[in-house]
């Protein structure tokens, strides 16, 4: 029983479902499954008031079960486990506030429920193992040293390879130094890892870290002293990569070969930039950052000193932001040949989807104009003209065209396609939400924010066919929902004659 990615799991508090029917689970055929048609999976518990602002429903979906908990602030909750095809819920454990301190991780023993709180990690239950487990402590966390006035933030990053817990300290100075760079006095962090194995302890993987990021199964960590280490979250192996780095960035090729681009820690005025092939160890000189003292938020703009990377089908390109946040240098990975940079203003945008270039804002006396720049050929294709976007402007490369979204008048978005050869522009999806999840059959599960309340959000869920643009509403109004990938939705229906958690299978494509 394997848990779904938490990025695809939505906690539900209020929902109205249109045209779902009202078929209690006990009315199902004996050999049927609650996921085959709209069905009541879990009745609403007595005493739980959905109108209370503190009310919420937490759900974790596994291959064949739903773990859920109905919560209200100040009241002790409980976890229950129910088969996705229907059946009697099974009590798992009591659940105490804070509510967001629980997580489900995968292990060789199946999914495991953990509790994180008071800087400790406890195993609550192995969900695939019959019977209930005794709560066991598998780790304790200590905070990084810092000043008394420093601000502490805590993060955790889950996934297929366990969970990383980060404890970050940031100065309360009026103009704190930007994070992510070694040796200039920025914030620092301590990182721990747990594999999800209920018999394994928490391990410390990085201390005094100024930059942390994950590239596939590898965690990259830059310490404040300039040393760079990796931790393989799949195998548990740690490795030391190099010393004396001011700033680091991963550079991938289209065939998933990994390099490390780094600026050498020197006099903080003029420092060389090198790139190392992490497979062969070969290292090459790229350039010199001669505006290091004005980089990383210490000059007139915050973008200076940072690199952008774009992997194309033939080679990868990377470009350096200068003191005014514009690109000042760009190179191709295979030969390190410098590339001519077109006239542009302001920062760039990353293009998803295997394209050797970036989206640039180009000078225009009246409009905000964005063009796609192919760094290898020098070609520039205008894709957007209008007011400066106040929404998330995402650009995706898709087989010779680029896609992006812009708002409709009702809060929804429409998807625009621009042919990079002809410049022809078409609306390919007239309506889509502000976020979506790609299903296994290629359709998009769209979520559109239709909230009137700034605290309690409500959404419209729909299926969108990216080929035809068809928009099929599944849920007219909801706070959120949980996905059973490739099958359908779980949702809290308060309008049904029997309120509770209901199932909704996806209609066939």
C-alpha positions, 0 to 999 in steps of 0.5 A: 500500500503506497501513499500518493504524493502529498502534492496531489492530496487535498484536505477538504472542509466544505464542498458541493458536488453537482450531479453526483447522485446520492448512493449510500455505500450499503446500497452498492452491489456486494462485489462492487467498489465505492470507486466505481460510481459516486458513493458514500465512503465515510459518514460525517461524524457526530458533533463535527461542525463544518461551519466552524472556521477551525474545522478541517478534514485531513486525508492521505490516500494510499493504493487501497485505503484512505487515512483520514481525521476530522479536526477542530481546534482545541479538541482531540481528534482521531485517525481512522483507516477505511478501504477505498472500495468501502468497508468499516473504518478502523481506528488507528490512533488519537490525534492531538493538535497541532494538526499539521504535524502528521505525515505518511511516509513510504517504507518497505513495510508499507506506508507509516504514519509519523508525528512531528512535534516538539522537535521530535519524530514519533512512529504512530502506526504501520498502516499495512500491518494488522493491529495498532503499534505502540508509539515509538520515538525515532528522532530528536532534533536540535536547533542550529546555534544563532543569536537570541533575536534570530527568526526560526522557520521549520520546513519538511520536504516529503517524496518517494525518498523519505522526508527532509526536515530543515530548521532555518535561522534568519536575522531580524536585521532591517536588511538581512543578507540574502540566503543561499550564498556562503561566507557573507553572513546570511541565514543558515540551517540544519537539516535532518533526514528520515527514510520512512523506515519505522525501525530507522533513526533520524540522521543529521545530514547537514549543519551550518547550511546556507543553500539546500536544494534537491535534484532528483534523489540527491540533496545538495548542501552548501555550508557557510565555509564553502564546502559542498556535500550531497546526500542520496535520499534513496540510498542514504549515502553522503558524499563530499563534492568540493571545498571553497564554493561561494555559490552553487547551481546544478546543471543537467543535460537532456540525457540526465547527466549532472554538472555543478556550476559554482563560484569560487570563494575568493576576495568577494570582489572578483571571483572565478566561476567553474563547472565540474562534471560530477560523473568524470570529475572534469572541471573547466573555467567558465568566467569571472564574476567581477561584481561579486560585492554587488551580488546576491542582494548587496547591490541595487537589485536582488538578482545579481550573481544568480545563474539561470540554467536551461537544458535543450535537446542538444546541449544546456545553456546557462546565463548570469544575471548582472547588477541590474538583474539582466543577463550579462553573460551566457554559455553553452555547456558542451563547448563553453562558447559565449552566446550573444544576449539580445537587448532585454530589461529586467529578470528572465523566466524559466521555460519548462520542457527541454528548451535551450533558452529563456523568456525575456522582457524586451524594451517597448515604449508602451506595453510589457512585452515577453519574447522567447529567446533561443540562446543557441540560434539567437532567435527571438519570438514575441509571445506576450504583449499587454499589461505587466502580468500580476499572475504567475506567468508560466511558459512551457515548451511543447513540440515547437510551440510554447504555452502560457496562461493569462486571466479571463474576466471571471478569475479563470485562466485561458491557455495560449499557444504560440508557434515558434516557427511562424509566431502564430498565436491561438487560444487552445484552452478557453478555461482552466483554473489557476492550478492543475494536476496532470492525470495518467491519461493526459487530461488536466484536473483543474482547480479554480479558486472561486473564494469570497472568503480570504480565510476559507477558500473554495474551489471549482474542480473540472477535467480539461482536455488539453487537445480539445480545450473541453472543460467538464465541471466535476465539483462546483464548489469545494474547499479542496479534494483528494485524488485517487490517481487514475481513478477519481476524487474523494470529497466531503459532500455536505449537501447530500442526504447523508453528508460525509466523504464521498467518491467520484470516479473520473469519467472516461476520456 
